[in-house]
């Protein structure tokens, strides 16, 4: 944890090993394995915030596009979740277009 800046806190989570035999689902099983650890740490943060009025409050989750299962954790604690897309707007537009093609809107 950084001692020079108290506006961002880094928390190391335990490293669970997902099933490497399922290569297609490796990334998603890695994220799913972290859900209980994230839930526990968020619970601790929320408890500290309620017990000490001077402690910072949890404002929300900022998630990568591959971490969308964490949206459910954010919803459990009643905080908003935001997806941070590291690609450009054109790629996002392409994703929406492909989804619209899949849904039969075009």
N, CA, C and O atoms as a GROMACS GRO file, in nm:
protein
  424
    1UNK      N    1   0.085  -0.116   0.000
    1UNK     CA    2   0.000   0.000   0.000
    1UNK      C    3   0.090   0.124   0.000
    1UNK      O    4   0.191   0.129   0.070
    2UNK      N    5   0.053   0.221  -0.078
    2UNK     CA    6   0.130   0.343  -0.089
    2UNK      C    7   0.105   0.433   0.031
    2UNK      O    8  -0.009   0.451   0.073
    3UNK      N    9   0.211   0.488   0.087
    3UNK     CA   10   0.196   0.578   0.201
    3UNK      C   11   0.204   0.724   0.160
    3UNK      O   12   0.176   0.812   0.241
    4UNK      N   13   0.242   0.751   0.035
    4UNK     CA   14   0.255   0.890  -0.010
    4UNK      C   15   0.123   0.950  -0.053
    4UNK      O   16   0.106   1.072  -0.048
    5UNK      N   17   0.029   0.869  -0.094
    5UNK     CA   18  -0.100   0.920  -0.139
    5UNK      C   19  -0.210   0.835  -0.077
    5UNK      O   20  -0.212   0.713  -0.093
    6UNK      N   21  -0.302   0.900  -0.006
    6UNK     CA   22  -0.409   0.823   0.056
    6UNK      C   23  -0.539   0.832  -0.024
    6UNK      O   24  -0.644   0.788   0.024
    7UNK      N   25  -0.533   0.888  -0.146
    7UNK     CA   26  -0.655   0.898  -0.225
    7UNK      C   27  -0.683   0.769  -0.303
    7UNK      O   28  -0.797   0.744  -0.342
    8UNK      N   29  -0.581   0.688  -0.324
    8UNK     CA   30  -0.598   0.558  -0.390
    8UNK      C   31  -0.533   0.453  -0.302
    8UNK      O   32  -0.419   0.470  -0.257
    9UNK      N   33  -0.605   0.347  -0.277
    9UNK     CA   34  -0.553   0.239  -0.195
    9UNK      C   35  -0.547   0.112  -0.279
    9UNK      O   36  -0.645   0.073  -0.342
   10UNK      N   37  -0.432   0.048  -0.279
   10UNK     CA   38  -0.414  -0.078  -0.350
   10UNK      C   39  -0.424  -0.192  -0.250
   10UNK      O   40  -0.362  -0.188  -0.144
   11UNK      N   41  -0.503  -0.293  -0.285
   11UNK     CA   42  -0.522  -0.407  -0.197
   11UNK      C   43  -0.481  -0.532  -0.274
   11UNK      O   44  -0.532  -0.559  -0.382
   12UNK      N   45  -0.389  -0.608  -0.216
   12UNK     CA   46  -0.347  -0.733  -0.278
   12UNK      C   47  -0.444  -0.843  -0.241
   12UNK      O   48  -0.472  -0.866  -0.124
   13UNK      N   49  -0.496  -0.909  -0.343
   13UNK     CA   50  -0.589  -1.020  -0.322
   13UNK      C   51  -0.514  -1.152  -0.332
   13UNK      O   52  -0.411  -1.159  -0.400
   14UNK      N   53  -0.564  -1.256  -0.267
   14UNK     CA   54  -0.500  -1.388  -0.280
   14UNK      C   55  -0.502  -1.434  -0.426
   14UNK      O   56  -0.591  -1.399  -0.503
   15UNK      N   57  -0.403  -1.512  -0.460
   15UNK     CA   58  -0.392  -1.561  -0.597
   15UNK      C   59  -0.450  -1.702  -0.606
   15UNK      O   60  -0.385  -1.799  -0.566
   16UNK      N   61  -0.569  -1.712  -0.657
   16UNK     CA   62  -0.631  -1.843  -0.680
   16UNK      C   63  -0.598  -1.886  -0.822
   16UNK      O   64  -0.601  -1.806  -0.915
   17UNK      N   65  -0.567  -2.011  -0.837
   17UNK     CA   66  -0.536  -2.065  -0.970
   17UNK      C   67  -0.661  -2.125  -1.033
   17UNK      O   68  -0.719  -2.218  -0.978
   18UNK      N   69  -0.703  -2.072  -1.147
   18UNK     CA   70  -0.818  -2.131  -1.216
   18UNK      C   71  -0.776  -2.260  -1.287
   18UNK      O   72  -0.658  -2.293  -1.295
   19UNK      N   73  -0.874  -2.330  -1.337
   19UNK     CA   74  -0.851  -2.456  -1.406
   19UNK      C   75  -0.784  -2.427  -1.541
   19UNK      O   76  -0.847  -2.371  -1.631
   20UNK      N   77  -0.658  -2.466  -1.555
   20UNK     CA   78  -0.584  -2.440  -1.678
   20UNK      C   79  -0.621  -2.537  -1.790
   20UNK      O   80  -0.580  -2.517  -1.904
   21UNK      N   81  -0.697  -2.641  -1.759
   21UNK     CA   82  -0.740  -2.736  -1.863
   21UNK      C   83  -0.846  -2.676  -1.954
   21UNK      O   84  -0.865  -2.724  -2.066
   22UNK      N   85  -0.914  -2.577  -1.908
   22UNK     CA   86  -1.016  -2.511  -1.989
   22UNK      C   87  -0.960  -2.380  -2.043
   22UNK      O   88  -0.988  -2.272  -1.989
   23UNK      N   89  -0.881  -2.389  -2.147
   23UNK     CA   90  -0.812  -2.272  -2.201
   23UNK      C   91  -0.909  -2.163  -2.249
   23UNK      O   92  -0.881  -2.044  -2.234
   24UNK      N   93  -1.020  -2.203  -2.305
   24UNK     CA   94  -1.116  -2.104  -2.356
   24UNK      C   95  -1.177  -2.021  -2.244
   24UNK      O   96  -1.207  -1.903  -2.262
   25UNK      N   97  -1.195  -2.081  -2.129
   25UNK     CA   98  -1.259  -2.014  -2.017
   25UNK      C   99  -1.159  -1.968  -1.911
   25UNK      O  100  -1.199  -1.932  -1.800
   26UNK      N  101  -1.030  -1.969  -1.943
   26UNK     CA  102  -0.928  -1.938  -1.844
   26UNK      C  103  -0.944  -1.799  -1.786
   26UNK      O  104  -0.946  -1.782  -1.664
   27UNK      N  105  -0.957  -1.698  -1.872
   27UNK     CA  106  -0.968  -1.560  -1.823
   27UNK      C  107  -1.094  -1.542  -1.738
   27UNK      O  108  -1.089  -1.478  -1.632
   28UNK      N  109  -1.205  -1.597  -1.784
   28UNK     CA  110  -1.330  -1.580  -1.710
   28UNK      C  111  -1.328  -1.657  -1.578
   28UNK      O  112  -1.383  -1.610  -1.478
   29UNK      N  113  -1.265  -1.774  -1.577
   29UNK     CA  114  -1.256  -1.846  -1.450
   29UNK      C  115  -1.160  -1.776  -1.353
   29UNK      O  116  -1.177  -1.784  -1.232
   30UNK      N  117  -1.061  -1.706  -1.407
   30UNK     CA  118  -0.972  -1.628  -1.323
   30UNK      C  119  -1.048  -1.515  -1.255
   30UNK      O  120  -1.030  -1.491  -1.135
   31UNK      N  121  -1.132  -1.445  -1.330
   31UNK     CA  122  -1.214  -1.337  -1.275
   31UNK      C  123  -1.314  -1.393  -1.174
   31UNK      O  124  -1.329  -1.337  -1.064
   32UNK      N  125  -1.381  -1.501  -1.209
   32UNK     CA  126  -1.480  -1.562  -1.118
   32UNK      C  127  -1.416  -1.605  -0.987
   32UNK      O  128  -1.478  -1.595  -0.881
   33UNK      N  129  -1.291  -1.652  -0.992
   33UNK     CA  130  -1.223  -1.696  -0.870
   33UNK      C  131  -1.194  -1.579  -0.777
   33UNK      O  132  -1.178  -1.600  -0.656
   34UNK      N  133  -1.188  -1.458  -0.830
   34UNK     CA  134  -1.157  -1.341  -0.747
   34UNK      C  135  -1.281  -1.279  -0.682
   34UNK      O  136  -1.268  -1.197  -0.591
   35UNK      N  137  -1.399  -1.316  -0.728
   35UNK     CA  138  -1.522  -1.254  -0.678
   35UNK      C  139  -1.536  -1.265  -0.525
   35UNK      O  140  -1.566  -1.164  -0.461
   36UNK      N  141  -1.514  -1.381  -0.464
   36UNK     CA  142  -1.527  -1.387  -0.316
   36UNK      C  143  -1.426  -1.296  -0.244
   36UNK      O  144  -1.458  -1.238  -0.140
   37UNK      N  145  -1.305  -1.285  -0.299
   37UNK     CA  146  -1.204  -1.201  -0.236
   37UNK      C  147  -1.241  -1.053  -0.249
   37UNK      O  148  -1.225  -0.976  -0.154
   38UNK      N  149  -1.290  -1.014  -0.365
   38UNK     CA  150  -1.333  -0.875  -0.385
   38UNK      C  151  -1.450  -0.844  -0.294
   38UNK      O  152  -1.454  -0.738  -0.231
   39UNK      N  153  -1.546  -0.935  -0.287
   39UNK     CA  154  -1.662  -0.915  -0.200
   39UNK      C  155  -1.620  -0.895  -0.055
   39UNK      O  156  -1.672  -0.808   0.014
   40UNK      N  157  -1.525  -0.976  -0.009
   40UNK     CA  158  -1.477  -0.965   0.130
   40UNK      C  159  -1.408  -0.831   0.154
   40UNK      O  160  -1.432  -0.768   0.257
   41UNK      N  161  -1.324  -0.788   0.061
   41UNK     CA  162  -1.252  -0.661   0.078
   41UNK      C  163  -1.348  -0.542   0.073
   41UNK      O  164  -1.332  -0.446   0.148
   42UNK      N  165  -1.446  -0.548  -0.015
   42UNK     CA  166  -1.544  -0.439  -0.023
   42UNK      C  167  -1.626  -0.434   0.106
   42UNK      O  168  -1.656  -0.326   0.156
   43UNK      N  169  -1.660  -0.549   0.160
   43UNK     CA  170  -1.732  -0.553   0.288
   43UNK      C  171  -1.649  -0.486   0.398
   43UNK      O  172  -1.702  -0.410   0.478
   44UNK      N  173  -1.519  -0.516   0.401
   44UNK     CA  174  -1.431  -0.453   0.500
   44UNK      C  175  -1.428  -0.302   0.482
   44UNK      O  176  -1.436  -0.227   0.579
   45UNK      N  177  -1.415  -0.257   0.357
   45UNK     CA  178  -1.412  -0.113   0.330
   45UNK      C  179  -1.542  -0.045   0.373
   45UNK      O  180  -1.540   0.062   0.433
   46UNK      N  181  -1.653  -0.109   0.342
   46UNK     CA  182  -1.783  -0.052   0.379
   46UNK      C  183  -1.799  -0.049   0.531
   46UNK      O  184  -1.854   0.047   0.585
   47UNK      N  185  -1.753  -0.152   0.599
   47UNK     CA  186  -1.761  -0.155   0.746
   47UNK      C  187  -1.677  -0.046   0.809
   47UNK      O  188  -1.720   0.020   0.904
   48UNK      N  189  -1.555  -0.026   0.756
   48UNK     CA  190  -1.469   0.081   0.807
   48UNK      C  191  -1.532   0.216   0.784
   48UNK      O  192  -1.527   0.304   0.871
   49UNK      N  193  -1.593   0.233   0.669
   49UNK     CA  194  -1.655   0.361   0.635
   49UNK      C  195  -1.772   0.392   0.728
   49UNK      O  196  -1.792   0.508   0.764
   50UNK      N  197  -1.848   0.290   0.765
   50UNK     CA  198  -1.963   0.310   0.854
   50UNK      C  199  -1.920   0.335   0.998
   50UNK      O  200  -1.985   0.409   1.071
   51UNK      N  201  -1.809   0.271   1.039
   51UNK     CA  202  -1.768   0.283   1.179
   51UNK      C  203  -1.688   0.411   1.207
   51UNK      O  204  -1.687   0.460   1.320
   52UNK      N  205  -1.622   0.464   1.105
   52UNK     CA  206  -1.543   0.586   1.123
   52UNK      C  207  -1.590   0.691   1.024
   52UNK      O  208  -1.572   0.674   0.903
   53UNK      N  209  -1.648   0.798   1.071
   53UNK     CA  210  -1.701   0.900   0.980
   53UNK      C  211  -1.594   0.972   0.898
   53UNK      O  212  -1.625   1.027   0.792
   54UNK      N  213  -1.469   0.974   0.946
   54UNK     CA  214  -1.363   1.043   0.873
   54UNK      C  215  -1.300   0.958   0.763
   54UNK      O  216  -1.217   1.007   0.687
   55UNK      N  217  -1.337   0.830   0.754
   55UNK     CA  218  -1.279   0.743   0.651
   55UNK      C  219  -1.350   0.765   0.518
   55UNK      O  220  -1.468   0.800   0.515
   56UNK      N  221  -1.278   0.743   0.408
   56UNK     CA  222  -1.341   0.764   0.276
   56UNK      C  223  -1.448   0.660   0.249
   56UNK      O  224  -1.444   0.549   0.302
   57UNK      N  225  -1.544   0.697   0.167
   57UNK     CA  226  -1.651   0.604   0.130
   57UNK      C  227  -1.627   0.549  -0.009
   57UNK      O  228  -1.562   0.613  -0.092
   58UNK      N  229  -1.678   0.433  -0.033
   58UNK     CA  230  -1.668   0.369  -0.164
   58UNK      C  231  -1.765   0.436  -0.259
   58UNK      O  232  -1.886   0.439  -0.234
   59UNK      N  233  -1.713   0.489  -0.367
   59UNK     CA  234  -1.797   0.562  -0.463
   59UNK      C  235  -1.847   0.473  -0.575
   59UNK      O  236  -1.954   0.499  -0.630
   60UNK      N  237  -1.773   0.370  -0.610
   60UNK     CA  238  -1.815   0.283  -0.718
   60UNK      C  239  -1.701   0.194  -0.764
   60UNK      O  240  -1.590   0.200  -0.711
   61UNK      N  241  -1.730   0.112  -0.862
   61UNK     CA  242  -1.632   0.021  -0.922
   61UNK      C  243  -1.599   0.072  -1.061
   61UNK      O  244  -1.689   0.108  -1.137
   62UNK      N  245  -1.473   0.076  -1.094
   62UNK     CA  246  -1.429   0.103  -1.231
   62UNK      C  247  -1.370  -0.028  -1.282
   62UNK      O  248  -1.272  -0.078  -1.228
   63UNK      N  249  -1.432  -0.083  -1.385
   63UNK     CA  250  -1.400  -0.217  -1.431
   63UNK      C  251  -1.350  -0.219  -1.575
   63UNK      O  252  -1.387  -0.135  -1.657
   64UNK      N  253  -1.266  -0.314  -1.602
   64UNK     CA  254  -1.224  -0.342  -1.738
   64UNK      C  255  -1.337  -0.419  -1.807
   64UNK      O  256  -1.423  -0.477  -1.740
   65UNK      N  257  -1.336  -0.420  -1.937
   65UNK     CA  258  -1.442  -0.486  -2.013
   65UNK      C  259  -1.450  -0.636  -1.981
   65UNK      O  260  -1.557  -0.696  -1.991
   66UNK      N  261  -1.338  -0.695  -1.941
   66UNK     CA  262  -1.336  -0.839  -1.912
   66UNK      C  263  -1.379  -0.870  -1.768
   66UNK      O  264  -1.395  -0.987  -1.733
   67UNK      N  265  -1.396  -0.769  -1.686
   67UNK     CA  266  -1.432  -0.789  -1.546
   67UNK      C  267  -1.579  -0.764  -1.518
   67UNK      O  268  -1.616  -0.730  -1.405
   68UNK      N  269  -1.663  -0.779  -1.616
   68UNK     CA  270  -1.805  -0.750  -1.596
   68UNK      C  271  -1.873  -0.836  -1.490
   68UNK      O  272  -1.974  -0.792  -1.435
   69UNK      N  273  -1.823  -0.957  -1.457
   69UNK     CA  274  -1.887  -1.028  -1.344
   69UNK      C  275  -1.880  -0.951  -1.212
   69UNK      O  276  -1.959  -0.978  -1.122
   70UNK      N  277  -1.789  -0.857  -1.200
   70UNK     CA  278  -1.779  -0.778  -1.078
   70UNK      C  279  -1.893  -0.677  -1.065
   70UNK      O  280  -1.912  -0.619  -0.959
   71UNK      N  281  -1.969  -0.655  -1.172
   71UNK     CA  282  -2.084  -0.566  -1.165
   71UNK      C  283  -2.183  -0.618  -1.061
   71UNK      O  284  -2.245  -0.539  -0.989
   72UNK      N  285  -2.199  -0.749  -1.053
   72UNK     CA  286  -2.290  -0.808  -0.955
   72UNK      C  287  -2.244  -0.777  -0.812
   72UNK      O  288  -2.327  -0.754  -0.724
   73UNK      N  289  -2.113  -0.776  -0.790
   73UNK     CA  290  -2.061  -0.743  -0.657
   73UNK      C  291  -2.092  -0.597  -0.624
   73UNK      O  292  -2.134  -0.565  -0.513
   74UNK      N  293  -2.071  -0.509  -0.721
   74UNK     CA  294  -2.103  -0.367  -0.699
   74UNK      C  295  -2.251  -0.350  -0.668
   74UNK      O  296  -2.288  -0.272  -0.580
   75UNK      N  297  -2.335  -0.421  -0.740
   75UNK     CA  298  -2.480  -0.413  -0.716
   75UNK      C  299  -2.516  -0.461  -0.576
   75UNK      O  300  -2.606  -0.406  -0.513
   76UNK      N  301  -2.448  -0.564  -0.527
   76UNK     CA  302  -2.475  -0.615  -0.392
   76UNK      C  303  -2.453  -0.506  -0.287
   76UNK      O  304  -2.524  -0.501  -0.186
   77UNK      N  305  -2.355  -0.420  -0.310
   77UNK     CA  306  -2.323  -0.316  -0.213
   77UNK      C  307  -2.388  -0.183  -0.246
   77UNK      O  308  -2.366  -0.083  -0.177
   78UNK      N  309  -2.466  -0.180  -0.351
   78UNK     CA  310  -2.540  -0.060  -0.386
   78UNK      C  311  -2.455   0.055  -0.438
   78UNK      O  312  -2.488   0.172  -0.419
   79UNK      N  313  -2.346   0.022  -0.503
   79UNK     CA  314  -2.261   0.126  -0.563
   79UNK      C  315  -2.261   0.108  -0.715
   79UNK      O  316  -2.278  -0.003  -0.764
   80UNK      N  317  -2.243   0.217  -0.788
   80UNK     CA  318  -2.244   0.206  -0.934
   80UNK      C  319  -2.117   0.139  -0.986
   80UNK      O  320  -2.014   0.138  -0.920
   81UNK      N  321  -2.128   0.083  -1.104
   81UNK     CA  322  -2.011   0.026  -1.170
   81UNK      C  323  -1.997   0.093  -1.307
   81UNK      O  324  -2.096   0.122  -1.375
   82UNK      N  325  -1.874   0.116  -1.344
   82UNK     CA  326  -1.843   0.183  -1.469
   82UNK      C  327  -1.741   0.099  -1.546
   82UNK      O  328  -1.646   0.049  -1.488
   83UNK      N  329  -1.762   0.084  -1.675
   83UNK     CA  330  -1.669   0.010  -1.760
   83UNK      C  331  -1.570   0.110  -1.820
   83UNK      O  332  -1.610   0.209  -1.881
   84UNK      N  333  -1.443   0.082  -1.801
   84UNK     CA  334  -1.338   0.164  -1.862
   84UNK      C  335  -1.291   0.091  -1.987
   84UNK      O  336  -1.225  -0.012  -1.978
   85UNK      N  337  -1.324   0.145  -2.100
   85UNK     CA  338  -1.288   0.083  -2.228
   85UNK      C  339  -1.157   0.145  -2.275
   85UNK      O  340  -1.150   0.265  -2.300
   86UNK      N  341  -1.054   0.063  -2.287
   86UNK     CA  342  -0.922   0.113  -2.324
   86UNK      C  343  -0.908   0.132  -2.474
   86UNK      O  344  -0.807   0.185  -2.521
   87UNK      N  345  -1.006   0.091  -2.550
   87UNK     CA  346  -1.003   0.108  -2.695
   87UNK      C  347  -1.065   0.242  -2.731
   87UNK      O  348  -1.120   0.313  -2.646
   88UNK      N  349  -1.054   0.275  -2.858
   88UNK     CA  350  -1.111   0.400  -2.906
   88UNK      C  351  -1.260   0.390  -2.929
   88UNK      O  352  -1.319   0.282  -2.921
   89UNK      N  353  -1.321   0.504  -2.959
   89UNK     CA  354  -1.466   0.511  -2.981
   89UNK      C  355  -1.507   0.433  -3.105
   89UNK      O  356  -1.619   0.380  -3.110
   90UNK      N  357  -1.421   0.424  -3.205
   90UNK     CA  358  -1.456   0.350  -3.327
   90UNK      C  359  -1.475   0.202  -3.295
   90UNK      O  360  -1.567   0.139  -3.346
   91UNK      N  361  -1.389   0.146  -3.211
   91UNK     CA  362  -1.403   0.006  -3.173
   91UNK      C  363  -1.533  -0.016  -3.096
   91UNK      O  364  -1.601  -0.116  -3.118
   92UNK      N  365  -1.566   0.076  -3.007
   92UNK     CA  366  -1.692   0.065  -2.933
   92UNK      C  367  -1.810   0.069  -3.030
   92UNK      O  368  -1.905  -0.008  -3.016
   93UNK      N  369  -1.805   0.159  -3.127
   93UNK     CA  370  -1.911   0.164  -3.228
   93UNK      C  371  -1.922   0.035  -3.306
   93UNK      O  372  -2.032  -0.010  -3.337
   94UNK      N  373  -1.808  -0.025  -3.338
   94UNK     CA  374  -1.809  -0.154  -3.408
   94UNK      C  375  -1.874  -0.262  -3.322
   94UNK      O  376  -1.951  -0.343  -3.372
   95UNK      N  377  -1.842  -0.262  -3.194
   95UNK     CA  378  -1.902  -0.360  -3.103
   95UNK      C  379  -2.054  -0.345  -3.098
   95UNK      O  380  -2.126  -0.444  -3.102
   96UNK      N  381  -2.102  -0.221  -3.091
   96UNK     CA  382  -2.247  -0.198  -3.091
   96UNK      C  383  -2.309  -0.242  -3.223
   96UNK      O  384  -2.419  -0.298  -3.224
   97UNK      N  385  -2.240  -0.217  -3.333
   97UNK     CA  386  -2.292  -0.256  -3.464
   97UNK      C  387  -2.300  -0.408  -3.477
   97UNK      O  388  -2.400  -0.461  -3.526
   98UNK      N  389  -2.196  -0.477  -3.433
   98UNK     CA  390  -2.197  -0.624  -3.439
   98UNK      C  391  -2.308  -0.679  -3.351
   98UNK      O  392  -2.375  -0.775  -3.389
   99UNK      N  393  -2.330  -0.620  -3.233
   99UNK     CA  394  -2.438  -0.664  -3.146
   99UNK      C  395  -2.573  -0.640  -3.212
   99UNK      O  396  -2.663  -0.724  -3.204
  100UNK      N  397  -2.588  -0.526  -3.278
  100UNK     CA  398  -2.714  -0.496  -3.348
  100UNK      C  399  -2.736  -0.595  -3.462
  100UNK      O  400  -2.850  -0.637  -3.485
  101UNK      N  401  -2.631  -0.633  -3.534
  101UNK     CA  402  -2.644  -0.735  -3.639
  101UNK      C  403  -2.687  -0.868  -3.579
  101UNK      O  404  -2.773  -0.937  -3.634
  102UNK      N  405  -2.627  -0.903  -3.466
  102UNK     CA  406  -2.662  -1.029  -3.398
  102UNK      C  407  -2.808  -1.028  -3.353
  102UNK      O  408  -2.876  -1.129  -3.362
  103UNK      N  409  -2.855  -0.912  -3.305
  103UNK     CA  410  -2.991  -0.901  -3.256
  103UNK      C  411  -3.093  -0.887  -3.369
  103UNK      O  412  -3.214  -0.887  -3.344
  104UNK      N  413  -3.046  -0.875  -3.493
  104UNK     CA  414  -3.135  -0.865  -3.606
  104UNK      C  415  -3.195  -0.728  -3.626
  104UNK      O  416  -3.301  -0.714  -3.687
  105UNK      N  417  -3.128  -0.625  -3.576
  105UNK     CA  418  -3.181  -0.490  -3.590
  105UNK      C  419  -3.146  -0.428  -3.725
  105UNK      O  420  -3.206  -0.328  -3.765
  106UNK      N  421  -3.050  -0.486  -3.798
  106UNK     CA  422  -3.013  -0.438  -3.930
  106UNK      C  423  -3.041  -0.544  -4.033
  106UNK      O  424  -3.017  -0.522  -4.152
   0.00000   0.00000   0.00000
